[in-house]
Amino acid sequence: MSARGPDLGAAGDAPRRRPSGRIQLAGWLAALGLALCAGFARGAAAPQPPAGEGDLVLIAERLHLGDGRVLEPGAVWVAGGRIAAVGAPAEIEALAGPEVPRRRAPQATPGLIDARSCLGLAGWLNTDHDKDEVDGSEPLQPELRAVDAYNPEDPLIAWVRGFGVTTIHTGHAPRALISGQTLVVKTSARGSWENALLDAEAMISVTLGEYGLAQKAAGTRAKAQALLRQALLDAQAHAAQVASAEPGAAIQRNLRKESLARALAGEVPLLVHAHRAHDIWTARRLAREFPGLRVVLEGAAELPLLLDDFARDPLPVLLHPSMARPGGESEALSMGTARRLAERGLPFALQSGYEDYVPRTRVVLFEAAVAARHGLPRGAALRAITLDAARLLGVDGRVGSLEVGKDGDLALFDGDPFETTSHCLGTYIEGRLVSDGERR
Amino acid sequence: MTRSAPTLQPASARFAPPRGRLPRPGARSPHGAALLALIALAAGAAAAPGGDGARERPRAFEGATLLPIDGPPIESGVLIVSAGRIAALGPAGLVEIPADAERIDCRGLVLMPGLVDTHSHVGSPWGADGSGPLQPEVRALDSIDVAEASLMRARAGGLTSLNAMPGSGHLIGGQTVYLKLRRARSVEELCYRFEDGSAMGGLKMANGTNPQGQPPFPETRAKAAALVRAKFIEAQDYRERRRRAAEDPQAEPVPRDLGLEALVEVLEGKRMVHHHTHRADDILSVLRLAREFGFRTVLHHVSEAWKVPEEILASGAACSVILVDSPGGKLEARDLSLDTPRVLHAAGVPLSLHSDDFITDSRLFLRAGALAVRAGLPREAALEALTLGGARQLDLDQRIGSLTVGKDADLVLLDGDPLSIYTRVVETWVEGQRVFDLDSPADALYAEGGPGAGDPLPPVSCCGPFLAGQGGAR
């Protein structure tokens, strides 16, 4: 039998994924329908349960829903951590009743999503003690789990949370051929953070191009690809052996092969970093060679050079940060690439990426703002750090937009969220205040 | 140089602005344009024909919101450039426009002084090598390549002057060079000059962790300070011996020492020390050295200056601050704060902002001002920190940093409020010559990035631009 998902310990294992958001949505719609019916029948507010933590009515002059739509003004009712209703303030306030605490802000968005970072592994002090984003001992290490390294107390997580980031896809860095796994987690860190996980084994970080090379072990692109492909084939053979084994037969477990087998089965995508055009082709060639394999492209500085061909058979794209510094393999990086992808209709999300020095982390809110500066329409720029990011990470059942049934994750602003001179006034995760404003 | 009948030239005609921004020149009234064109034609008919390259026609920038920095904003302003200098500025109607002026329609735009970056590494101005931690004899001038694409990025960011510096891996990294971002091929054509004609710049110094290393580099802070003090004492002695040798014809001549010479310039106050320093105790160490040897200094980065503003104020030192998107990255930057500019300004410490390109991008230099405002720095102080504040720290405030009659016509045209993220630099001018034009596809490539944006600039030949549309000498 092959292991499914990480074994996080004995009691209280966090499931790899929470139940589908659709079930909860149906439940909430039913409850809402009943409440509405009850209200109409009695002509007065139905009795509400006492408001507790995770209950909130947020009212904003501009409420960005995350799917491109904006309500002016708009309100969200979060009950028990889940969005119960979205709409005009008067209607929402009536539904929620007077017990639920109110919060007002000039503008609000869904909690922001960082589609790729190294937060919590790439520690803020960048010393041996907190530098866990890449291990240089071997070039291919898909078995390295982000959960075994993630530090939810790293101050940079609170830093981005202060700017409205509520969900991060984080883990090993694009600095080795296979550096390790990633995870998706909320930026709340109280108590057992494993309860904040949305995906404990999200993707496997693969790096093509100069940062994926490792001296003798994979000194050229061709050698790196050969190692990678052989490793996938070995995993394939191991999985076949396990599948065909007699029940009760003793199979030598192998973490490396098991993790790649999960990738081949389509359970865990390969997150492939590639900037150069020929490296992007290599990423797609790899995806085509192994039909079950899912490949997500990240970086993609030279994607504009092959946009037409790519669009015919695209991969999901986690685009480099807008302010990433061009140089080396990313010399052709453009701040206008997001605009081009949007014009072409290609799905993408923005990321804070990986920095080995200063700034130790970028902030996706700022990266989206600069993309908007270079022509990405503002609604699309916000989607790239909310709903589109959630979809590409497979967590849109829970987060990414202000929709009934989704988590009550919110970011509040005193002006246009993209203006450098605006401020994040507060951040909520599942209806609970997790940040009382940026830089506190 | 072509001589066509002068007409109103729209400064730029780009895509429509998002809601809330200033209107574009295309929105102007047709009647107004026709009237101005008639006036210009009449003026052109009366203008002196021909003329050599040295006698440029005056230029009139009309209709922009002027941000002089040393005075309040002027709505619908006019600024006249003549012979590379600002000849006049004021509200439209109160400024006389010379009959032969080339008139440039800037309605809908903001016109402010070209930005001054006190700490940049564009052009690869590297200095000292691995041979030792004290190399005052080394000059960034001898290393820099002004044809590098990075200088175009700086122009695209609205920068017109910058301090090109060696890195921070040495206690004394070398002599910096102050550059004016003209479109020219050699550093000699870009560098500012001292009165004696030599290239103008400061001395790059650093303390904290970056200059530490294996011997001969210092392993500790105390060793670092001892090495620096010994070197300055050597310079004091050199100055004294040279002075005596000059006075006494019988004395043994003292051979020139390039490094000690540069340090004597520092001791005499001619050459500014630009000192990289992060931690509060390292900042105080710089001030201690400055007190002992009497040198003038600008403190750079100063991640923890917010902890010691009174001490900095008392010393007379200025601060040049970097703002990055998150703290950390190294131990001594763990307490870096966006509050630093606000705290220093409130304390009265002279302030500038810098890019430290490529730590942050010159193209987004205005954003540094906006980040400072986000953290509470008053708007006017932020704009000054991007211009006149830096000019003062480079001893160039008589020439640049504000829209002031008599100063160099170093200008930047923006299509919106300078602190808005949506604002683009439309044009950058140096001494009345346009050095960046967002409407030129070649220039736009450097502004946005893309294939070829890392390539060096094509050469500008003696007889005119090598490629049309490059700006540069006309």
Interface residues (C-beta under 8 A of the other chain):
Chain A: G123 W124 L125 N126 T127 P155 L156 W159 V160 E302 P304 L305 M323 R325 P326 G327 E331 A332 L333 S334 M335 G336 E355 Y357 V358 P359 R360 T361 R362 V363 F366 A369 V370 A372 R373 H374 G375 R378 F418 E419 T420 T421 S422 H423 R439
Chain B: F15 P18 V324 D325 S326 P327 G328 G329 K330 L331 A333 R334 L338 F358 I359 D361 L364 R367 A370 L371 V373 R374 A375 L419 S420 I421 Y422 R424 E448 G449 G450 P451 G452 A453 G454
